[in-house]
């Protein structure tokens, strides 16, 4: 996420605590937060996609979702 968008999220959060936000600012804040969370989740997923578990014999197994059986 662009640094300017992160700064805007922080500005809106501070303004919200100080004096409150207009409806337009609340929508902007919600949109920016949703974008931030989506990017964060994508980054975590990409990291997990590259994780392997190594057993005591040195065999590597790709990390799977908990509900996947094989």
Jmol script that loads the backbone (N, CA, C; Angstrom):
load data "model"
ATOM      1  N   UNK A   1       0.846  -1.168   0.000  1.00  0.00           N
ATOM      2  CA  UNK A   1       0.000   0.000   0.000  1.00  0.00           C
ATOM      3  C   UNK A   1       0.893   1.233   0.000  1.00  0.00           C
ATOM      4  N   UNK A   2       0.472   2.234  -0.727  1.00  0.00           N
ATOM      5  CA  UNK A   2       1.254   3.467  -0.829  1.00  0.00           C
ATOM      6  C   UNK A   2       1.340   4.162   0.530  1.00  0.00           C
ATOM      7  N   UNK A   3       2.493   4.750   0.779  1.00  0.00           N
ATOM      8  CA  UNK A   3       2.712   5.456   2.041  1.00  0.00           C
ATOM      9  C   UNK A   3       1.681   6.562   2.241  1.00  0.00           C
ATOM     10  N   UNK A   4       1.290   7.232   1.160  1.00  0.00           N
ATOM     11  CA  UNK A   4       0.315   8.321   1.274  1.00  0.00           C
ATOM     12  C   UNK A   4      -1.043   7.808   1.758  1.00  0.00           C
ATOM     13  N   UNK A   5      -1.404   6.596   1.337  1.00  0.00           N
ATOM     14  CA  UNK A   5      -2.679   6.018   1.793  1.00  0.00           C
ATOM     15  C   UNK A   5      -2.604   5.635   3.268  1.00  0.00           C
ATOM     16  N   UNK A   6      -1.452   5.108   3.695  1.00  0.00           N
ATOM     17  CA  UNK A   6      -1.281   4.789   5.116  1.00  0.00           C
ATOM     18  C   UNK A   6      -1.354   6.048   5.976  1.00  0.00           C
ATOM     19  N   UNK A   7      -0.736   7.108   5.495  1.00  0.00           N
ATOM     20  CA  UNK A   7      -0.801   8.384   6.220  1.00  0.00           C
ATOM     21  C   UNK A   7      -2.233   8.877   6.305  1.00  0.00           C
ATOM     22  N   UNK A   8      -2.984   8.714   5.227  1.00  0.00           N
ATOM     23  CA  UNK A   8      -4.385   9.161   5.218  1.00  0.00           C
ATOM     24  C   UNK A   8      -5.214   8.352   6.207  1.00  0.00           C
ATOM     25  N   UNK A   9      -4.979   7.044   6.283  1.00  0.00           N
ATOM     26  CA  UNK A   9      -5.672   6.212   7.274  1.00  0.00           C
ATOM     27  C   UNK A   9      -5.408   6.756   8.679  1.00  0.00           C
ATOM     28  N   UNK A  10      -4.154   7.073   8.963  1.00  0.00           N
ATOM     29  CA  UNK A  10      -3.784   7.585  10.281  1.00  0.00           C
ATOM     30  C   UNK A  10      -4.382   8.968  10.540  1.00  0.00           C
ATOM     31  N   UNK A  11      -4.406   9.815   9.516  1.00  0.00           N
ATOM     32  CA  UNK A  11      -5.015  11.146   9.665  1.00  0.00           C
ATOM     33  C   UNK A  11      -6.494  11.026  10.002  1.00  0.00           C
ATOM     34  N   UNK A  12      -7.194  10.157   9.284  1.00  0.00           N
ATOM     35  CA  UNK A  12      -8.625   9.987   9.537  1.00  0.00           C
ATOM     36  C   UNK A  12      -8.878   9.393  10.925  1.00  0.00           C
ATOM     37  N   UNK A  13      -8.028   8.476  11.353  1.00  0.00           N
ATOM     38  CA  UNK A  13      -8.183   7.894  12.687  1.00  0.00           C
ATOM     39  C   UNK A  13      -7.992   8.964  13.760  1.00  0.00           C
ATOM     40  N   UNK A  14      -6.986   9.807  13.585  1.00  0.00           N
ATOM     41  CA  UNK A  14      -6.740  10.877  14.557  1.00  0.00           C
ATOM     42  C   UNK A  14      -7.887  11.878  14.566  1.00  0.00           C
ATOM     43  N   UNK A  15      -8.354  12.245  13.392  1.00  0.00           N
ATOM     44  CA  UNK A  15      -9.461  13.196  13.311  1.00  0.00           C
ATOM     45  C   UNK A  15     -10.724  12.606  13.936  1.00  0.00           C
ATOM     46  N   UNK A  16     -10.932  11.324  13.726  1.00  0.00           N
ATOM     47  CA  UNK A  16     -12.095  10.649  14.295  1.00  0.00           C
ATOM     48  C   UNK A  16     -12.077  10.730  15.819  1.00  0.00           C
ATOM     49  N   UNK A  17     -10.909  10.555  16.409  1.00  0.00           N
ATOM     50  CA  UNK A  17     -10.785  10.638  17.870  1.00  0.00           C
ATOM     51  C   UNK A  17     -10.960  12.069  18.368  1.00  0.00           C
ATOM     52  N   UNK A  18     -10.444  13.030  17.600  1.00  0.00           N
ATOM     53  CA  UNK A  18     -10.492  14.434  18.021  1.00  0.00           C
ATOM     54  C   UNK A  18     -11.882  15.037  17.888  1.00  0.00           C
ATOM     55  N   UNK A  19     -12.457  14.936  16.700  1.00  0.00           N
ATOM     56  CA  UNK A  19     -13.671  15.703  16.428  1.00  0.00           C
ATOM     57  C   UNK A  19     -14.745  14.950  15.676  1.00  0.00           C
ATOM     58  N   UNK A  20     -14.449  13.742  15.245  1.00  0.00           N
ATOM     59  CA  UNK A  20     -15.429  12.982  14.482  1.00  0.00           C
ATOM     60  C   UNK A  20     -15.224  13.180  12.990  1.00  0.00           C
ATOM     61  N   UNK A  21     -15.880  12.331  12.213  1.00  0.00           N
ATOM     62  CA  UNK A  21     -15.722  12.355  10.768  1.00  0.00           C
ATOM     63  C   UNK A  21     -17.062  12.623  10.097  1.00  0.00           C
ATOM     64  N   UNK A  22     -16.992  13.213   8.921  1.00  0.00           N
ATOM     65  CA  UNK A  22     -18.194  13.380   8.109  1.00  0.00           C
ATOM     66  C   UNK A  22     -18.532  12.020   7.502  1.00  0.00           C
ATOM     67  N   UNK A  23     -19.702  11.898   6.930  1.00  0.00           N
ATOM     68  CA  UNK A  23     -20.093  10.639   6.294  1.00  0.00           C
ATOM     69  C   UNK A  23     -19.147  10.286   5.147  1.00  0.00           C
ATOM     70  N   UNK A  24     -18.738  11.299   4.387  1.00  0.00           N
ATOM     71  CA  UNK A  24     -17.804  11.079   3.286  1.00  0.00           C
ATOM     72  C   UNK A  24     -16.460  10.571   3.804  1.00  0.00           C
ATOM     73  N   UNK A  25     -15.979  11.144   4.900  1.00  0.00           N
ATOM     74  CA  UNK A  25     -14.711  10.706   5.485  1.00  0.00           C
ATOM     75  C   UNK A  25     -14.831   9.296   6.064  1.00  0.00           C
ATOM     76  N   UNK A  26     -15.972   8.975   6.636  1.00  0.00           N
ATOM     77  CA  UNK A  26     -16.179   7.624   7.167  1.00  0.00           C
ATOM     78  C   UNK A  26     -16.119   6.589   6.047  1.00  0.00           C
ATOM     79  N   UNK A  27     -16.719   6.924   4.906  1.00  0.00           N
ATOM     80  CA  UNK A  27     -16.677   6.009   3.761  1.00  0.00           C
ATOM     81  C   UNK A  27     -15.247   5.872   3.248  1.00  0.00           C
ATOM     82  N   UNK A  28     -14.537   6.992   3.145  1.00  0.00           N
ATOM     83  CA  UNK A  28     -13.142   6.949   2.698  1.00  0.00           C
ATOM     84  C   UNK A  28     -12.305   6.090   3.641  1.00  0.00           C
ATOM     85  N   UNK A  29     -12.518   6.270   4.942  1.00  0.00           N
ATOM     86  CA  UNK A  29     -11.778   5.502   5.944  1.00  0.00           C
ATOM     87  C   UNK A  29     -12.076   4.005   5.798  1.00  0.00           C
ATOM     88  N   UNK A  30     -13.341   3.659   5.626  1.00  0.00           N
ATOM     89  CA  UNK A  30     -13.721   2.253   5.477  1.00  0.00           C
ATOM     90  C   UNK A  30     -13.105   1.661   4.209  1.00  0.00           C
ATOM     91  N   UNK A  31     -13.119   2.414   3.119  1.00  0.00           N
ATOM     92  CA  UNK A  31     -12.535   1.940   1.858  1.00  0.00           C
ATOM     93  C   UNK A  31     -11.022   1.728   1.997  1.00  0.00           C
ATOM     94  N   UNK A  32     -10.347   2.672   2.624  1.00  0.00           N
ATOM     95  CA  UNK A  32      -8.901   2.560   2.807  1.00  0.00           C
ATOM     96  C   UNK A  32      -8.554   1.375   3.712  1.00  0.00           C
ATOM     97  N   UNK A  33      -9.319   1.203   4.780  1.00  0.00           N
ATOM     98  CA  UNK A  33      -9.072   0.073   5.684  1.00  0.00           C
ATOM     99  C   UNK A  33      -9.293  -1.250   4.972  1.00  0.00           C
ATOM    100  N   UNK A  34     -10.350  -1.340   4.167  1.00  0.00           N
ATOM    101  CA  UNK A  34     -10.633  -2.574   3.425  1.00  0.00           C
ATOM    102  C   UNK A  34      -9.493  -2.881   2.453  1.00  0.00           C
ATOM    103  N   UNK A  35      -8.989  -1.855   1.786  1.00  0.00           N
ATOM    104  CA  UNK A  35      -7.870  -2.044   0.858  1.00  0.00           C
ATOM    105  C   UNK A  35      -6.625  -2.513   1.602  1.00  0.00           C
ATOM    106  N   UNK A  36      -6.353  -1.902   2.763  1.00  0.00           N
ATOM    107  CA  UNK A  36      -5.199  -2.277   3.573  1.00  0.00           C
ATOM    108  C   UNK A  36      -5.308  -3.739   4.009  1.00  0.00           C
ATOM    109  N   UNK A  37      -6.470  -4.139   4.505  1.00  0.00           N
ATOM    110  CA  UNK A  37      -6.662  -5.506   4.988  1.00  0.00           C
ATOM    111  C   UNK A  37      -6.531  -6.498   3.838  1.00  0.00           C
ATOM    112  N   UNK A  38      -7.075  -6.173   2.673  1.00  0.00           N
ATOM    113  CA  UNK A  38      -6.971  -7.063   1.513  1.00  0.00           C
ATOM    114  C   UNK A  38      -5.513  -7.268   1.117  1.00  0.00           C
ATOM    115  N   UNK A  39      -4.735  -6.202   1.107  1.00  0.00           N
ATOM    116  CA  UNK A  39      -3.322  -6.309   0.759  1.00  0.00           C
ATOM    117  C   UNK A  39      -2.555  -7.096   1.814  1.00  0.00           C
ATOM    118  N   UNK A  40      -2.901  -6.889   3.084  1.00  0.00           N
ATOM    119  CA  UNK A  40      -2.243  -7.602   4.167  1.00  0.00           C
ATOM    120  C   UNK A  40      -2.524  -9.104   4.049  1.00  0.00           C
ATOM    121  N   UNK A  41      -3.791  -9.451   3.825  1.00  0.00           N
ATOM    122  CA  UNK A  41      -4.159 -10.864   3.686  1.00  0.00           C
ATOM    123  C   UNK A  41      -3.449 -11.514   2.497  1.00  0.00           C
ATOM    124  N   UNK A  42      -3.346 -10.790   1.389  1.00  0.00           N
ATOM    125  CA  UNK A  42      -2.653 -11.311   0.218  1.00  0.00           C
ATOM    126  C   UNK A  42      -1.186 -11.592   0.547  1.00  0.00           C
ATOM    127  N   UNK A  43      -0.552 -10.695   1.256  1.00  0.00           N
ATOM    128  CA  UNK A  43       0.841 -10.885   1.649  1.00  0.00           C
ATOM    129  C   UNK A  43       1.024 -12.087   2.553  1.00  0.00           C
ATOM    130  N   UNK A  44       0.127 -12.259   3.503  1.00  0.00           N
ATOM    131  CA  UNK A  44       0.201 -13.416   4.398  1.00  0.00           C
ATOM    132  C   UNK A  44      -0.009 -14.696   3.603  1.00  0.00           C
ATOM    133  N   UNK A  45      -0.986 -14.701   2.702  1.00  0.00           N
ATOM    134  CA  UNK A  45      -1.252 -15.891   1.891  1.00  0.00           C
ATOM    135  C   UNK A  45      -0.053 -16.240   1.025  1.00  0.00           C
ATOM    136  N   UNK A  46       0.586 -15.243   0.435  1.00  0.00           N
ATOM    137  CA  UNK A  46       1.757 -15.493  -0.393  1.00  0.00           C
ATOM    138  C   UNK A  46       2.895 -16.076   0.442  1.00  0.00           C
ATOM    139  N   UNK A  47       3.045 -15.596   1.654  1.00  0.00           N
ATOM    140  CA  UNK A  47       4.069 -16.144   2.543  1.00  0.00           C
ATOM    141  C   UNK A  47       3.762 -17.596   2.874  1.00  0.00           C
ATOM    142  N   UNK A  48       2.510 -17.872   3.253  1.00  0.00           N
ATOM    143  CA  UNK A  48       2.137 -19.241   3.612  1.00  0.00           C
ATOM    144  C   UNK A  48       2.236 -20.198   2.431  1.00  0.00           C
ATOM    145  N   UNK A  49       2.019 -19.697   1.222  1.00  0.00           N
ATOM    146  CA  UNK A  49       2.146 -20.534   0.028  1.00  0.00           C
ATOM    147  C   UNK A  49       3.580 -21.022  -0.179  1.00  0.00           C
ATOM    148  N   UNK A  50       4.535 -20.368   0.450  1.00  0.00           N
ATOM    149  CA  UNK A  50       5.940 -20.734   0.294  1.00  0.00           C
ATOM    150  C   UNK A  50       6.530 -21.384   1.537  1.00  0.00           C
ATOM    151  N   UNK A  51       5.656 -21.873   2.435  1.00  0.00           N
ATOM    152  CA  UNK A  51       6.117 -22.507   3.670  1.00  0.00           C
ATOM    153  C   UNK A  51       6.081 -24.023   3.501  1.00  0.00           C
ATOM    154  N   UNK A  52       7.156 -24.654   3.900  1.00  0.00           N
ATOM    155  CA  UNK A  52       7.246 -26.110   3.876  1.00  0.00           C
ATOM    156  C   UNK A  52       7.582 -26.596   5.275  1.00  0.00           C
ATOM    157  N   UNK A  53       7.073 -27.771   5.613  1.00  0.00           N
ATOM    158  CA  UNK A  53       7.371 -28.408   6.894  1.00  0.00           C
ATOM    159  C   UNK A  53       8.394 -29.505   6.622  1.00  0.00           C
ATOM    160  N   UNK A  54       9.447 -29.547   7.422  1.00  0.00           N
ATOM    161  CA  UNK A  54      10.460 -30.570   7.240  1.00  0.00           C
ATOM    162  C   UNK A  54      10.364 -31.556   8.407  1.00  0.00           C
ATOM    163  N   UNK A  55      10.224 -32.839   8.069  1.00  0.00           N
ATOM    164  CA  UNK A  55      10.150 -33.843   9.129  1.00  0.00           C
ATOM    165  C   UNK A  55      11.550 -34.238   9.581  1.00  0.00           C
ATOM    166  N   UNK A  56      11.599 -35.153  10.542  1.00  0.00           N
ATOM    167  CA  UNK A  56      12.891 -35.533  11.114  1.00  0.00           C
ATOM    168  C   UNK A  56      13.798 -36.255  10.121  1.00  0.00           C
ATOM    169  N   UNK A  57      13.241 -36.781   9.039  1.00  0.00           N
ATOM    170  CA  UNK A  57      14.048 -37.449   8.005  1.00  0.00           C
ATOM    171  C   UNK A  57      14.519 -36.483   6.926  1.00  0.00           C
ATOM    172  N   UNK A  58      14.113 -35.226   7.018  1.00  0.00           N
ATOM    173  CA  UNK A  58      14.529 -34.226   6.048  1.00  0.00           C
ATOM    174  C   UNK A  58      13.584 -34.072   4.866  1.00  0.00           C
ATOM    175  N   UNK A  59      12.444 -34.745   4.925  1.00  0.00           N
ATOM    176  CA  UNK A  59      11.458 -34.635   3.848  1.00  0.00           C
ATOM    177  C   UNK A  59      10.663 -33.348   4.003  1.00  0.00           C
ATOM    178  N   UNK A  60      10.507 -32.641   2.892  1.00  0.00           N
ATOM    179  CA  UNK A  60       9.757 -31.391   2.914  1.00  0.00           C
ATOM    180  C   UNK A  60       8.333 -31.655   2.444  1.00  0.00           C
ATOM    181  N   UNK A  61       7.373 -31.078   3.159  1.00  0.00           N
ATOM    182  CA  UNK A  61       5.965 -31.166   2.799  1.00  0.00           C
ATOM    183  C   UNK A  61       5.408 -29.758   2.751  1.00  0.00           C
ATOM    184  N   UNK A  62       4.716 -29.447   1.667  1.00  0.00           N
ATOM    185  CA  UNK A  62       4.122 -28.122   1.529  1.00  0.00           C
ATOM    186  C   UNK A  62       3.045 -27.926   2.604  1.00  0.00           C
ATOM    187  N   UNK A  63       3.003 -26.776   3.174  1.00  0.00           N
ATOM    188  CA  UNK A  63       2.007 -26.441   4.175  1.00  0.00           C
ATOM    189  C   UNK A  63       0.631 -26.435   3.511  1.00  0.00           C
ATOM    190  N   UNK A  64      -0.344 -27.070   4.142  1.00  0.00           N
ATOM    191  CA  UNK A  64      -1.703 -27.145   3.598  1.00  0.00           C
ATOM    192  C   UNK A  64      -2.669 -26.508   4.578  1.00  0.00           C
ATOM    193  N   UNK A  65      -3.808 -26.127   4.041  1.00  0.00           N
ATOM    194  CA  UNK A  65      -4.873 -25.615   4.898  1.00  0.00           C
ATOM    195  C   UNK A  65      -5.327 -26.729   5.812  1.00  0.00           C
ATOM    196  N   UNK A  66      -5.821 -26.372   6.974  1.00  0.00           N
ATOM    197  CA  UNK A  66      -6.201 -27.352   7.973  1.00  0.00           C
ATOM    198  C   UNK A  66      -7.286 -28.298   7.466  1.00  0.00           C
ATOM    199  N   UNK A  67      -8.227 -27.805   6.665  1.00  0.00           N
ATOM    200  CA  UNK A  67      -9.323 -28.652   6.213  1.00  0.00           C
ATOM    201  C   UNK A  67      -8.940 -29.556   5.035  1.00  0.00           C
ATOM    202  N   UNK A  68      -7.773 -29.370   4.455  1.00  0.00           N
ATOM    203  CA  UNK A  68      -7.309 -30.252   3.382  1.00  0.00           C
ATOM    204  C   UNK A  68      -6.766 -31.532   3.995  1.00  0.00           C
ATOM    205  N   UNK A  69      -7.153 -32.663   3.428  1.00  0.00           N
ATOM    206  CA  UNK A  69      -6.678 -33.937   3.985  1.00  0.00           C
ATOM    207  C   UNK A  69      -5.432 -34.435   3.282  1.00  0.00           C
ATOM    208  N   UNK A  70      -5.300 -34.196   1.989  1.00  0.00           N
ATOM    209  CA  UNK A  70      -4.101 -34.661   1.260  1.00  0.00           C
ATOM    210  C   UNK A  70      -3.690 -33.673   0.247  1.00  0.00           C
TER     211      UNK A  70
END
end "model"
wireframe off; spacefill off
backbone 0.3
color backbone group
